[in-house]
């Protein structure tokens, strides 16, 4: 980045500090990952210079022939990856992908049914601070209070009572397998559409590590980062019968010019995800999450639902008498990045929380395996049990940096 260094040193220095943070620490935020060099190059390419409102072959600007090629590649590769009939790769984010489905098939004031935010759902699934909670009537299901997993019988009972237009399944903090077929059957039983938001588990779904929603639920939305390991963005997949309505809802209904440099990078990401090595990678993500979970359990820490089936873990800190914010801050000092997170039956503010969400996609991208997860779990356990021990935090930080130095951001 020599040109940036000579023209805007302030921004160059900020980027370099962030690079050092990523290199020297452990990224354990479940919604984050590390893109490949190829994705980075596509993101930073001259494809960013062009307006391309519309869709391939139907643009509102001239000079889009190569952008048409890039977007068609992205769509075709995504359809191949998931076996989808139709794909739209223009949404700028997962929330905008969700928004497009709602706008296409719901009227203002109709009922949206989804998982409650504090139970593991997402803001865009009906939170009162989101447009969803303001535009639609929202009914939200919770987890079984004893098992802390989905109770499909209770979901069906709520659906029959509330008569929603769309039922959303998928979550941002749910460590267990989701039965998409059960949700689709519940939706069909009450005449509703079913939308699966697989943003967190898309890579797992694409590779068969988690059951897929594509071809099962009416709509599937996703982000393209997280376990897909691509650029930050969104996508929608559906059957051919809904393709036109979805495309109209994205453009011109929801957004204007697509981010063509991002779509180009999405195409690169989808091609990478079609390689056999990507299946091995996603299998390792889950192996790593289980090894990390087992280590935390062995250290007498409590995990929501008792463990994990996917890439993330929810750690309940109630017994330690500390908040998620305190734990996040202390671990951050030790170069371990996690995020505070609400847990089922949360009693604290979302800015404080009683738990931590921990994920393995990024450290798996660096080549770490079960042995490293056991070390990480031991570090986390020691700090949350002795949160005020600055000497321990400092010592751990040095050990973390030593381990991180042996695992480059780009192991290829």
Buried (B, 14 or more C-beta within 10 A) or exposed (E): EEEEEEEEEEEBEEBBEEEEEBBBBBBBBBBBBBBBEBBBEBBEBEBEEBBBBBBBEEBEEEEBEEBBEBBBBBBBBBBBBBEBBBBBBBBBBBBBBBBBBBBBBBEEEBBBBBBBBBBBBBBBBBBEEBBBBEBBBBBBBBBBEEEBBBBBEEBBEBBEEBEBBBBBBBBBBBBBBBBBEBBBBBBEEBEBBBBBBBBBBBBBBBBEBBBBBBBBBBBBBBBBBBBBBBBBBBBBBBBEEBBEBBBBBBBEBBBEBBBBBBBBBBBBBBBBBBEEEBBEBBBBBBBBBBBBBBBBBEBEBBBBBEBBBBBBBBBBBBEBEBBBBBBBEBBBEBBBBBBBBBBBBBEBEBEBBBBBBBBBBBBBBBBBEBEBBBBBBBBBBBBBBBBEBEEBBEBBBEEBBEBBEEBEBEEE
